[in-house]
Amino acid sequence: MDKEIGPQIVAAFSSIVRRTRALETTAEAMGDVPASVIAVLGRLSDTGELRLGAVAAGLGVDTSVISRTVAVAQHRGLVARRPDPRDGRACLLSLTDRGRQCLADRRNKRLRLLSAVIDEWEPGSAEALLAGLTRLRDGLAPTGDTPAAA
C-alpha cells in the first residue's frame, strides 16, 4: 500500500466511526435506544438465543459490561431472559418482538441515512464501496490486528 494512502484510509475510516458515534449519541440523548443495546440486539438477531457470556464474547467486551447493557434492554422489554435448561445457574437471552422491531427501526434509520448520501453518487460507486468494505472486513482477523489466514 502506498505510504500516503494508508494513513488517509485510516483517517477516513476513523472519521466515519466518530461521525456515526456522534449520530448515535445524539439519538440516545433524544431518548432513543443506546448503541450498546442495539449491538446486543443485533448479536441476538444474528445468532438466536445465547448465554450472557457468549453475547459478551461475540461483541468483544467484558461480561460485566454486557450484564448492565442487557439489564437496560430487559427493562425496556427488548430482551427476555430464561433459565438455561442445561445449567440452572445460567440464563439464555433472546429478542422479544419489541426488540426485533427496535432493531429493524434502527437499521432502517441507518439505511435512510446512507441512502441520502450514496444515492447522489455515480452509478456503480455503491457497489464498489461494498466490494472494498467486504474485502477489508474479510481480510481482518477477529481481533482486527493482523490479516486473516487465506
DSSP file (Angstrom, degrees, kcal/mol; ACC not computed):
  #  RESIDUE AA STRUCTURE BP1 BP2  ACC     N-H-->O    O-->H-N    N-H-->O    O-->H-N    TCO  KAPPA ALPHA  PHI   PSI    X-CA   Y-CA   Z-CA
    1    1 A M              0   0    0      0, 0.0     2,-0.0     0, 0.0     0, 0.0   0.000 360.0 360.0 360.0 141.1    0.0    0.0    0.0
    2    2 A D     >  -     0   0    0      1,-0.1     4,-2.0     2,-0.0     3,-0.0  -0.348 360.0-128.0 -58.8 135.7    1.2    3.5   -0.8
    3    3 A K  T  4 S+     0   0    0      1,-0.2    -1,-0.1     2,-0.2     0, 0.0   0.654 107.3  46.2 -68.1 -12.9    2.7    5.1    2.3
    4    4 A E  T  > S+     0   0    0      2,-0.1     4,-1.1     3,-0.1    -1,-0.2   0.814 110.5  49.0 -93.0 -36.0    0.4    8.2    1.8
    5    5 A I  H  > S+     0   0    0      2,-0.2     4,-2.6     1,-0.2     5,-0.2   0.858 100.7  64.9 -75.4 -33.1   -2.9    6.5    1.1
    6    6 A G  H  X S+     0   0    0     -4,-2.0     4,-2.4     1,-0.2     5,-0.2   0.950 105.3  42.9 -53.9 -55.1   -2.7    4.1    4.1
    7    7 A P  H  > S+     0   0    0      0, 0.0     4,-2.4     0, 0.0    -1,-0.2   0.842 113.0  54.6 -61.7 -31.5   -2.9    6.9    6.7
    8    8 A Q  H  X S+     0   0    0     -4,-1.1     4,-2.5     2,-0.2    -2,-0.2   0.890 108.4  48.2 -68.6 -38.5   -5.6    8.6    4.6
    9    9 A I  H  X S+     0   0    0     -4,-2.6     4,-2.8     2,-0.2     5,-0.2   0.935 112.6  48.4 -65.2 -45.8   -7.7    5.4    4.7
   10   10 A V  H  X S+     0   0    0     -4,-2.4     4,-2.7    -5,-0.2    -2,-0.2   0.920 113.3  47.9 -60.1 -44.1   -7.2    5.1    8.4
   11   11 A A  H  X S+     0   0    0     -4,-2.4     4,-2.3     2,-0.2    -1,-0.2   0.913 113.1  47.3 -64.5 -43.1   -8.2    8.7    8.9
   12   12 A A  H  X S+     0   0    0     -4,-2.5     4,-2.2     2,-0.2    -2,-0.2   0.929 113.8  47.3 -64.6 -44.6  -11.3    8.5    6.7
   13   13 A F  H  X S+     0   0    0     -4,-2.8     4,-2.3     1,-0.2    -2,-0.2   0.928 112.8  49.3 -62.8 -44.9  -12.4    5.2    8.4
   14   14 A S  H  X S+     0   0    0     -4,-2.7     4,-2.6    -5,-0.2    -1,-0.2   0.893 110.2  51.6 -60.5 -40.6  -11.8    6.8   11.9
   15   15 A S  H  X S+     0   0    0     -4,-2.3     4,-2.6     2,-0.2    -1,-0.2   0.894 108.5  50.6 -64.6 -40.4  -13.8    9.9   10.9
   16   16 A I  H  X S+     0   0    0     -4,-2.2     4,-2.4     2,-0.2    -2,-0.2   0.925 111.4  48.5 -62.7 -44.2  -16.7    7.7    9.7
   17   17 A V  H  X S+     0   0    0     -4,-2.3     4,-2.5     2,-0.2    -2,-0.2   0.931 112.5  48.3 -61.8 -45.9  -16.7    5.8   13.0
   18   18 A R  H  X S+     0   0    0     -4,-2.6     4,-2.3     1,-0.2    -2,-0.2   0.915 112.7  47.9 -61.7 -43.5  -16.6    9.1   15.0
   19   19 A R  H  X S+     0   0    0     -4,-2.6     4,-2.1     2,-0.2    -1,-0.2   0.893 111.8  50.0 -66.0 -38.7  -19.4   10.7   13.0
   20   20 A T  H  X S+     0   0    0     -4,-2.4     4,-2.3     2,-0.2    -2,-0.2   0.921 111.1  48.8 -64.4 -43.9  -21.6    7.6   13.3
   21   21 A R  H  X S+     0   0    0     -4,-2.5     4,-2.7     1,-0.2    -2,-0.2   0.888 109.0  53.4 -63.0 -38.7  -21.0    7.5   17.1
   22   22 A A  H  X S+     0   0    0     -4,-2.3     4,-2.2     2,-0.2    -1,-0.2   0.905 109.3  48.5 -63.3 -40.9  -21.9   11.2   17.3
   23   23 A L  H  X S+     0   0    0     -4,-2.1     4,-2.2     2,-0.2    -2,-0.2   0.904 112.1  49.2 -64.2 -41.0  -25.2   10.5   15.5
   24   24 A E  H  X S+     0   0    0     -4,-2.3     4,-2.5     2,-0.2    -2,-0.2   0.907 110.2  50.8 -64.0 -42.2  -25.9    7.6   17.9
   25   25 A T  H  X S+     0   0    0     -4,-2.7     4,-2.2     1,-0.2    -2,-0.2   0.892 109.9  50.1 -64.0 -39.6  -25.1    9.8   20.9
   26   26 A T  H  X S+     0   0    0     -4,-2.2     4,-1.1     2,-0.2    -1,-0.2   0.912 110.8  49.5 -64.1 -42.2  -27.5   12.4   19.6
   27   27 A A  H  <>S+     0   0    0     -4,-2.2     5,-2.5     1,-0.2     3,-0.4   0.908 110.7  49.9 -63.0 -42.3  -30.2    9.8   19.1
   28   28 A E  H ><5S+     0   0    0     -4,-2.5     3,-2.0     1,-0.2    -1,-0.2   0.889 106.0  56.1 -63.3 -39.6  -29.6    8.5   22.7
   29   29 A A  H 3<5S+     0   0    0     -4,-2.2    -1,-0.2     1,-0.3    -2,-0.2   0.787 103.9  55.1 -63.8 -26.3  -29.9   12.0   24.1
   30   30 A M  T 3<5S-     0   0    0     -4,-1.1    -1,-0.3    -3,-0.4    -2,-0.2   0.233 132.7 -91.9 -91.3  14.2  -33.3   12.3   22.4
   31   31 A G  T < 5S+     0   0    0     -3,-2.0    -3,-0.2     1,-0.2    -2,-0.2   0.505  80.2 141.8  93.5   5.1  -34.5    9.1   24.2
   32   32 A D      < -     0   0    0     -5,-2.5    -1,-0.2    -6,-0.2     3,-0.1  -0.252  63.8 -80.1 -74.1 168.1  -33.5    6.6   21.6
   33   33 A V        -     0   0    0      1,-0.1    -1,-0.1    69,-0.1    -5,-0.1  -0.492  54.5-105.3 -70.3 133.0  -32.1    3.2   22.4
   34   34 A P    >>  -     0   0    0      0, 0.0     4,-2.0     0, 0.0     3,-0.5  -0.222  22.2-120.4 -59.6 148.8  -28.4    3.3   23.3
   35   35 A A  H 3> S+     0   0    0      1,-0.2     4,-2.3     2,-0.2     5,-0.1   0.829 112.9  60.0 -59.0 -34.1  -26.0    1.9   20.6
   36   36 A S  H 3> S+     0   0    0      2,-0.2     4,-1.6     1,-0.2    -1,-0.2   0.886 105.9  47.2 -64.0 -37.5  -24.7   -0.7   23.1
   37   37 A V  H <> S+     0   0    0     -3,-0.5     4,-2.7     2,-0.2    -2,-0.2   0.900 109.6  53.6 -68.6 -40.9  -28.2   -2.1   23.4
   38   38 A I  H  X S+     0   0    0     -4,-2.0     4,-2.7     1,-0.2    -2,-0.2   0.886 105.8  54.4 -60.7 -38.2  -28.6   -2.1   19.6
   39   39 A A  H  X S+     0   0    0     -4,-2.3     4,-2.2     2,-0.2    -1,-0.2   0.909 109.5  46.9 -62.0 -42.0  -25.3   -4.1   19.4
   40   40 A V  H  X S+     0   0    0     -4,-1.6     4,-2.5     2,-0.2     5,-0.2   0.924 112.2  50.1 -65.0 -44.5  -26.7   -6.7   21.8
   41   41 A L  H  X S+     0   0    0     -4,-2.7     4,-2.4     1,-0.2    -2,-0.2   0.913 110.5  50.3 -60.4 -42.2  -30.0   -6.9   19.8
   42   42 A G  H  X S+     0   0    0     -4,-2.7     4,-2.3     2,-0.2    -1,-0.2   0.902 109.7  50.2 -62.6 -41.9  -28.0   -7.3   16.6
   43   43 A R  H  X S+     0   0    0     -4,-2.2     4,-2.0     1,-0.2     5,-0.3   0.928 112.8  46.0 -63.3 -45.2  -26.0  -10.2   18.1
   44   44 A L  H  X S+     0   0    0     -4,-2.5     4,-2.6     1,-0.2    -1,-0.2   0.862 111.8  52.3 -66.8 -34.9  -29.1  -12.0   19.3
   45   45 A S  H  < S+     0   0    0     -4,-2.4    -1,-0.2    -5,-0.2    -2,-0.2   0.899 112.8  45.1 -64.9 -40.4  -30.8  -11.4   16.0
   46   46 A D  H  < S+     0   0    0     -4,-2.3    -2,-0.2    -5,-0.2    -1,-0.2   0.837 129.6  21.9 -71.8 -33.9  -27.8  -12.9   14.1
   47   47 A T  H  < S-     0   0    0     -4,-2.0     2,-0.2     1,-0.3    -2,-0.2   0.662  94.3-135.6-112.0 -20.8  -27.3  -15.9   16.4
   48   48 A G     <  +     0   0    0     -4,-2.6    -1,-0.3    -5,-0.3    -2,-0.1  -0.566  66.7   6.7  87.9-162.8  -30.5  -16.6   18.2
   49   49 A E  S    S+     0   0    0     -2,-0.2     2,-0.3    -4,-0.1    45,-0.2  -0.260  74.8 170.2 -59.7 133.1  -30.7  -17.4   21.9
   50   50 A L  E     -A   93   0A   0     43,-1.8    43,-3.7     3,-0.0     2,-0.1  -0.959  35.2-108.6-141.6 157.4  -27.4  -17.0   23.8
   51   51 A R  E  >  -A   92   0A   0     -2,-0.3     4,-1.9    41,-0.2     3,-0.2  -0.473  40.9-108.1 -76.0 159.8  -25.9  -17.0   27.2
   52   52 A L  H  > S+     0   0    0     39,-0.6     4,-2.4     1,-0.2     5,-0.2   0.904 119.1  52.8 -56.7 -46.0  -24.7  -13.7   28.6
   53   53 A G  H  > S+     0   0    0      1,-0.2     4,-2.6     2,-0.2    -1,-0.2   0.852 107.1  52.3 -61.6 -35.7  -21.0  -14.8   28.3
   54   54 A A  H  > S+     0   0    0     -3,-0.2     4,-2.3     2,-0.2    -1,-0.2   0.872 108.8  49.9 -69.7 -36.6  -21.5  -15.7   24.6
   55   55 A V  H  X S+     0   0    0     -4,-1.9     4,-1.6     2,-0.2    -2,-0.2   0.941 112.6  47.9 -63.6 -46.5  -23.0  -12.3   23.8
   56   56 A A  H  X>S+     0   0    0     -4,-2.4     5,-2.2     1,-0.2     4,-1.0   0.933 113.0  47.3 -59.4 -47.7  -20.1  -10.6   25.6
   57   57 A A  H ><5S+     0   0    0     -4,-2.6     3,-0.6     1,-0.2    -1,-0.2   0.907 110.2  52.9 -62.3 -41.7  -17.5  -12.8   23.7
   58   58 A G  H 3<5S+     0   0    0     -4,-2.3    -1,-0.2     1,-0.2    -2,-0.2   0.798 115.0  41.0 -64.7 -28.6  -19.2  -12.1   20.4
   59   59 A L  H 3<5S-     0   0    0     -4,-1.6    -1,-0.2    -3,-0.3    -2,-0.2   0.494 110.7-121.3 -97.1  -5.5  -19.1   -8.4   20.9
   60   60 A G  T <<5S+     0   0    0     -4,-1.0     2,-0.3    -3,-0.6    -3,-0.2   0.844  71.2 116.3  71.3  34.7  -15.6   -8.4   22.4
   61   61 A V  S   <S-     0   0    0     -5,-2.2    -1,-0.3    -6,-0.1    -2,-0.2  -0.852  71.0 -85.3-129.6 167.4  -16.5   -6.9   25.7
   62   62 A D    >>  -     0   0    0     -2,-0.3     4,-1.8     1,-0.1     3,-0.6  -0.377  34.7-121.2 -71.1 147.9  -16.4   -7.9   29.3
   63   63 A T  H 3> S+     0   0    0      1,-0.2     4,-2.5     2,-0.2     5,-0.1   0.843 111.8  59.3 -59.1 -35.7  -19.3   -9.9   30.8
   64   64 A S  H 3> S+     0   0    0      2,-0.2     4,-1.6     1,-0.2    -1,-0.2   0.863 105.0  50.0 -64.3 -34.0  -20.0   -7.2   33.4
   65   65 A V  H <> S+     0   0    0     -3,-0.6     4,-2.1     2,-0.2    -1,-0.2   0.938 112.7  45.8 -67.5 -46.4  -20.5   -4.6   30.6
   66   66 A I  H  X S+     0   0    0     -4,-1.8     4,-3.3     1,-0.2     5,-0.3   0.858 106.6  60.2 -66.1 -34.7  -22.9   -6.8   28.8
   67   67 A S  H  X S+     0   0    0     -4,-2.5     4,-1.8     1,-0.2    -1,-0.2   0.927 108.7  42.9 -58.4 -46.0  -24.7   -7.6   32.1
   68   68 A R  H  X S+     0   0    0     -4,-1.6     4,-1.7     2,-0.2    -1,-0.2   0.901 115.3  49.7 -66.6 -40.9  -25.5   -3.9   32.6
   69   69 A T  H  X S+     0   0    0     -4,-2.1     4,-2.3     1,-0.2    -2,-0.2   0.911 110.5  49.3 -65.6 -42.7  -26.5   -3.4   28.9
   70   70 A V  H  X S+     0   0    0     -4,-3.3     4,-3.2     1,-0.2     5,-0.2   0.872 106.1  57.6 -65.0 -36.2  -28.8   -6.4   29.0
   71   71 A A  H  X S+     0   0    0     -4,-1.8     4,-2.4    -5,-0.3    -1,-0.2   0.916 108.3  46.6 -59.8 -42.2  -30.4   -5.1   32.1
   72   72 A V  H  X S+     0   0    0     -4,-1.7     4,-1.8     2,-0.2    -2,-0.2   0.932 113.8  48.3 -63.1 -46.1  -31.3   -1.9   30.2
   73   73 A A  H  <>S+     0   0    0     -4,-2.3     5,-2.9     1,-0.2     6,-0.8   0.895 113.0  47.6 -62.3 -41.0  -32.5   -3.9   27.3
   74   74 A Q  H ><5S+     0   0    0     -4,-3.2     3,-1.5     4,-0.2    -1,-0.2   0.912 108.6  54.1 -67.9 -41.8  -34.6   -6.2   29.5
   75   75 A H  H 3<5S+     0   0    0     -4,-2.4    -1,-0.2     1,-0.3    -2,-0.2   0.847 109.4  49.5 -59.6 -34.4  -36.1   -3.2   31.4
   76   76 A R  T 3<5S-     0   0    0     -4,-1.8    -1,-0.3    -5,-0.1    -2,-0.2   0.450 118.0-114.0 -84.7  -0.7  -37.2   -1.7   28.0
   77   77 A G  T < 5S+     0   0    0     -3,-1.5    22,-0.4    -4,-0.2    21,-0.3   0.739  86.0 115.7  77.3  22.8  -38.8   -5.0   27.0
   78   78 A L  S   <S+     0   0    0     -5,-2.9    18,-2.0    20,-0.2     2,-0.4   0.704  72.8  36.8 -95.9 -24.2  -36.3   -5.7   24.2
   79   79 A V  E     -B   95   0A   0     -6,-0.8     2,-0.4    16,-0.2    16,-0.2  -0.976  67.2-153.2-132.5 142.1  -34.7   -8.8   25.6
   80   80 A A  E     -B   94   0A   0     14,-2.9    14,-2.0    -2,-0.4     2,-0.4  -0.895   7.0-153.2-113.9 147.2  -36.1  -11.7   27.5
   81   81 A R  E     +B   93   0A   0     -2,-0.4    12,-0.2    12,-0.2    10,-0.0  -0.915  16.2 171.2-115.0 144.5  -34.2  -14.0   29.9
   82   82 A R  E     -B   92   0A   0     10,-1.8    10,-3.6    -2,-0.4    -2,-0.0  -0.986  41.5 -91.0-146.3 152.4  -35.0  -17.6   30.8
   83   83 A P  E     -B   91   0A   0      0, 0.0     8,-0.3     0, 0.0     5,-0.1  -0.326  42.5-114.2 -61.3 141.9  -33.1  -20.2   32.7
   84   84 A D  E >   -B   87   0A   0      6,-2.7     3,-1.1     3,-0.6     6,-0.2  -0.687  19.4-147.7 -75.9 119.5  -30.8  -22.4   30.7
   85   85 A P  T 3  S+     0   0    0      0, 0.0     3,-0.2     0, 0.0    -1,-0.2   0.748  97.7  52.5 -64.0 -20.9  -32.3  -25.9   30.9
   86   86 A R  T 3  S+     0   0    0      1,-0.3     2,-0.3     2,-0.0    -2,-0.0   0.685 125.5  20.0 -84.9 -19.3  -28.8  -27.4   30.7
   87   87 A D  E X   - B   0  84A   0     -3,-1.1     3,-2.1     3,-0.2    -3,-0.6  -0.775  64.1-160.5-154.1 100.7  -27.5  -25.3   33.6
   88   88 A G  E 3  S+     0   0A   0      1,-0.3    -1,-0.1    -2,-0.3    -2,-0.0   0.634  90.5  64.7 -60.4 -15.3  -29.9  -23.7   36.0
   89   89 A R  E 3  S+     0   0A   0     -6,-0.1    -1,-0.3    -5,-0.1     2,-0.2   0.701  99.0  63.7 -79.6 -18.9  -27.2  -21.2   37.1
   90   90 A A  E <  S-     0   0A   0     -3,-2.1    -6,-2.7    -6,-0.2     2,-0.3  -0.646  71.0-143.0-106.9 160.9  -27.2  -19.6   33.7
   91   91 A C  E     - B   0  83A   0     -8,-0.3   -39,-0.6    -2,-0.2     2,-0.4  -0.891   8.4-137.4-119.7 152.2  -29.7  -17.7   31.7
   92   92 A L  E     -AB  51  82A   0    -10,-3.6   -10,-1.8    -2,-0.3     2,-0.4  -0.913  18.4-148.5-106.4 137.8  -30.4  -17.7   28.0
   93   93 A L  E     +AB  50  81A   0    -43,-3.7   -43,-1.8    -2,-0.4     2,-0.3  -0.831  20.9 169.0-106.4 142.9  -31.1  -14.3   26.3
   94   94 A S  E     - B   0  80A   0    -14,-2.0   -14,-2.9    -2,-0.4     2,-0.2  -0.981  36.0 -99.0-147.3 159.3  -33.4  -13.8   23.3
   95   95 A L  E     - B   0  79A   0     -2,-0.3   -16,-0.2   -16,-0.2     2,-0.2  -0.527  31.3-143.2 -75.0 143.0  -35.0  -11.0   21.4
   96   96 A T     >  -     0   0    0    -18,-2.0     4,-2.4    -2,-0.2     5,-0.2  -0.533  32.8-102.2 -91.0 170.7  -38.6  -10.1   22.2
   97   97 A D  H  > S+     0   0    0      1,-0.2     4,-2.2     2,-0.2     5,-0.2   0.900 127.7  52.4 -58.9 -39.3  -40.9   -8.9   19.4
   98   98 A R  H  > S+     0   0    0    -21,-0.3     4,-2.4     1,-0.2    -1,-0.2   0.883 107.9  51.4 -64.0 -38.0  -40.4   -5.4   20.6
   99   99 A G  H  > S+     0   0    0    -22,-0.4     4,-2.5   -21,-0.2    -2,-0.2   0.901 108.7  50.6 -65.3 -41.6  -36.6   -5.9   20.4
  100  100 A R  H  X S+     0   0    0     -4,-2.4     4,-2.4     2,-0.2    -2,-0.2   0.912 112.6  46.8 -61.1 -42.8  -36.9   -7.2   16.8
  101  101 A Q  H  X S+     0   0    0     -4,-2.2     4,-2.7     2,-0.2    -2,-0.2   0.903 110.8  51.6 -67.3 -40.7  -38.9   -4.1   15.9
  102  102 A C  H  X S+     0   0    0     -4,-2.4     4,-2.3     2,-0.2    -2,-0.2   0.926 112.0  46.7 -60.2 -45.5  -36.5   -1.8   17.6
  103  103 A L  H  X S+     0   0    0     -4,-2.5     4,-2.6     2,-0.2    -2,-0.2   0.914 112.3  49.7 -64.5 -43.2  -33.6   -3.3   15.8
  104  104 A A  H  X S+     0   0    0     -4,-2.4     4,-2.4     1,-0.2    -2,-0.2   0.907 110.5  50.9 -62.3 -41.7  -35.4   -3.2   12.4
  105  105 A D  H  X S+     0   0    0     -4,-2.7     4,-2.2     2,-0.2    -2,-0.2   0.919 111.7  47.0 -61.8 -44.0  -36.3    0.5   13.1
  106  106 A R  H  X S+     0   0    0     -4,-2.3     4,-2.4     2,-0.2    -2,-0.2   0.919 112.5  49.2 -65.7 -43.0  -32.6    1.4   13.8
  107  107 A R  H  X S+     0   0    0     -4,-2.6     4,-2.4     1,-0.2    -1,-0.2   0.899 111.3  49.9 -63.3 -39.8  -31.4   -0.5   10.8
  108  108 A N  H  X S+     0   0    0     -4,-2.4     4,-2.4     2,-0.2    -1,-0.2   0.883 109.2  52.0 -65.2 -37.8  -33.9    1.3    8.6
  109  109 A K  H  X S+     0   0    0     -4,-2.2     4,-2.0     2,-0.2    -2,-0.2   0.921 111.3  46.9 -63.2 -44.0  -32.9    4.6   10.1
  110  110 A R  H  X S+     0   0    0     -4,-2.4     4,-2.6     1,-0.2    -2,-0.2   0.894 111.0  52.5 -64.1 -40.2  -29.2    3.9    9.2
  111  111 A L  H  X S+     0   0    0     -4,-2.4     4,-2.8     1,-0.2    -2,-0.2   0.903 108.5  49.8 -63.9 -41.6  -30.2    2.7    5.7
  112  112 A R  H  X S+     0   0    0     -4,-2.4     4,-2.1     2,-0.2    -1,-0.2   0.900 110.4  51.2 -63.0 -40.0  -32.1    6.0    5.1
  113  113 A L  H  X S+     0   0    0     -4,-2.0     4,-0.9     2,-0.2    -2,-0.2   0.944 113.6  43.6 -62.1 -48.5  -29.0    8.0    6.3
  114  114 A L  H >X S+     0   0    0     -4,-2.6     4,-3.3     1,-0.2     3,-0.7   0.914 112.1  53.6 -63.1 -42.6  -26.7    6.1    4.0
  115  115 A S  H 3X S+     0   0    0     -4,-2.8     4,-2.3     1,-0.3    -1,-0.2   0.876 101.0  59.9 -61.2 -37.5  -29.1    6.3    1.1
  116  116 A A  H 3< S+     0   0    0     -4,-2.1    -1,-0.3    -5,-0.2    -2,-0.2   0.825 117.4  32.3 -60.8 -30.0  -29.4   10.1    1.4
  117  117 A V  H X< S+     0   0    0     -4,-0.9     3,-1.1    -3,-0.7    -2,-0.2   0.905 121.9  44.3 -89.5 -51.3  -25.6   10.3    0.8
  118  118 A I  H >< S+     0   0    0     -4,-3.3     3,-1.9     1,-0.3    -3,-0.2   0.774  98.4  70.5 -72.8 -27.7  -25.0    7.4   -1.6
  119  119 A D  T 3< S+     0   0    0     -4,-2.3    -1,-0.3    -5,-0.3    -3,-0.1   0.717  95.8  57.1 -62.5 -18.1  -28.0    8.0   -3.9
  120  120 A E  T <  S+     0   0    0     -3,-1.1    -1,-0.3    -5,-0.2    -2,-0.2   0.546  89.7  99.3 -87.3  -8.6  -26.1   11.1   -5.1
  121  121 A W  S <  S-     0   0    0     -3,-1.9     3,-0.1    -4,-0.2     5,-0.1  -0.251  85.9 -86.9 -76.7 164.8  -23.1    9.1   -6.2
  122  122 A E    >   -     0   0    0      1,-0.1     3,-2.0     2,-0.1     4,-0.4  -0.340  59.7 -82.1 -66.2 151.6  -22.2    8.0   -9.7
  123  123 A P  T 3  S+     0   0    0      0, 0.0    -1,-0.1     0, 0.0    -4,-0.0  -0.292 117.6  22.5 -55.4 137.2  -23.7    4.6  -10.8
  124  124 A G  T 3> S+     0   0    0     -3,-0.1     4,-2.0     1,-0.0     5,-0.1   0.209  92.5 104.3  90.9 -15.0  -21.6    1.7   -9.6
  125  125 A S  H <> S+     0   0    0     -3,-2.0     4,-2.5     2,-0.2     5,-0.2   0.894  78.7  50.7 -67.9 -39.8  -20.0    3.6   -6.8
  126  126 A A  H  > S+     0   0    0     -4,-0.4     4,-2.6     1,-0.2    -1,-0.2   0.907 110.9  49.7 -64.0 -40.3  -22.1    2.0   -4.1
  127  127 A E  H  > S+     0   0    0      2,-0.2     4,-2.4     1,-0.2    -1,-0.2   0.896 110.7  49.7 -64.7 -40.2  -21.2   -1.5   -5.4
  128  128 A A  H  X S+     0   0    0     -4,-2.0     4,-2.4     2,-0.2    -2,-0.2   0.899 110.7  50.3 -65.4 -40.4  -17.5   -0.6   -5.5
  129  129 A L  H  X S+     0   0    0     -4,-2.5     4,-2.8     2,-0.2     5,-0.3   0.941 111.0  48.7 -62.0 -47.2  -17.7    0.7   -1.9
  130  130 A L  H  X S+     0   0    0     -4,-2.6     4,-2.5     1,-0.2     5,-0.2   0.912 110.9  50.4 -59.2 -43.7  -19.4   -2.6   -0.8
  131  131 A A  H  X S+     0   0    0     -4,-2.4     4,-2.2     1,-0.2    -1,-0.2   0.925 113.2  45.8 -61.6 -44.5  -16.8   -4.7   -2.6
  132  132 A G  H  X S+     0   0    0     -4,-2.4     4,-2.3     2,-0.2    -2,-0.2   0.917 114.0  47.1 -65.9 -43.9  -14.0   -2.8   -0.9
  133  133 A L  H  X S+     0   0    0     -4,-2.8     4,-2.9     2,-0.2    -1,-0.2   0.883 111.7  51.6 -66.1 -37.3  -15.5   -2.9    2.5
  134  134 A T  H  X S+     0   0    0     -4,-2.5     4,-2.7    -5,-0.3    -2,-0.2   0.919 110.6  47.9 -65.2 -43.0  -16.3   -6.6    2.2
  135  135 A R  H  X S+     0   0    0     -4,-2.2     4,-1.6    -5,-0.2    -2,-0.2   0.907 112.9  49.1 -63.1 -41.2  -12.7   -7.3    1.2
  136  136 A L  H  X S+     0   0    0     -4,-2.3     4,-0.7     2,-0.2    -2,-0.2   0.949 113.1  46.5 -62.7 -49.0  -11.4   -5.2    4.1
  137  137 A R  H >< S+     0   0    0     -4,-2.9     3,-1.0     1,-0.2    -2,-0.2   0.934 114.2  47.3 -58.2 -47.8  -13.7   -7.0    6.6
  138  138 A D  H 3< S+     0   0    0     -4,-2.7    -1,-0.2     1,-0.2    -2,-0.2   0.762 108.5  56.2 -68.8 -24.3  -12.8  -10.4    5.3
  139  139 A G  H 3< S+     0   0    0     -4,-1.6     9,-1.9    -5,-0.2     2,-0.4   0.593  92.4  85.8 -83.0 -11.0   -9.1   -9.6    5.4
  140  140 A L  B << S-C  147   0B   0     -3,-1.0     5,-0.0    -4,-0.7    -4,-0.0  -0.734  77.6-127.2 -94.6 139.1   -9.1   -8.7    9.0
  141  141 A A    >   -     0   0    0      5,-2.0     3,-1.6    -2,-0.4     7,-0.1  -0.326  38.3 -96.5 -70.9 163.7   -8.7  -11.3   11.8
  142  142 A P  T 3  S+     0   0    0      0, 0.0    -1,-0.1     0, 0.0    -2,-0.0   0.811 128.7  51.7 -53.1 -30.8  -11.4  -11.4   14.5
  143  143 A T  T 3  S-     0   0    0      3,-0.1    -3,-0.0     1,-0.0    -2,-0.0   0.707 104.1-134.0 -78.9 -19.0   -9.1   -9.3   16.7
  144  144 A G  S <  S+     0   0    0     -3,-1.6    -1,-0.0     2,-0.3    -5,-0.0   0.512  80.9  99.5  80.3   3.8   -8.6   -6.7   13.9
  145  145 A D  S    S+     0   0    0      1,-0.1    -5,-0.0     2,-0.0    -1,-0.0   0.789  81.0  24.8 -95.6 -29.7   -4.9   -6.7   14.4
  146  146 A T  S    S-     0   0    0      0, 0.0    -5,-2.0     0, 0.0    -2,-0.3  -0.929  88.4 -89.1-136.1 156.4   -3.5   -9.0   11.7
  147  147 A P  B     -C  140   0B   0      0, 0.0    -7,-0.2     0, 0.0    -8,-0.1  -0.365  49.4-111.4 -63.4 144.3   -4.5  -10.2    8.3
  148  148 A A        -     0   0    0     -9,-1.9     2,-0.1     1,-0.1    -7,-0.1  -0.388  37.1 -95.6 -72.7 153.2   -6.6  -13.4    8.4
  149  149 A A              0   0    0      1,-0.1    -1,-0.1    -2,-0.1     0, 0.0  -0.459 360.0 360.0 -68.4 141.9   -5.1  -16.6    7.1
  150  150 A A              0   0    0     -2,-0.1    -1,-0.1    -3,-0.1    -2,-0.0   0.469 360.0 360.0 -79.9 360.0   -6.0  -17.3    3.5
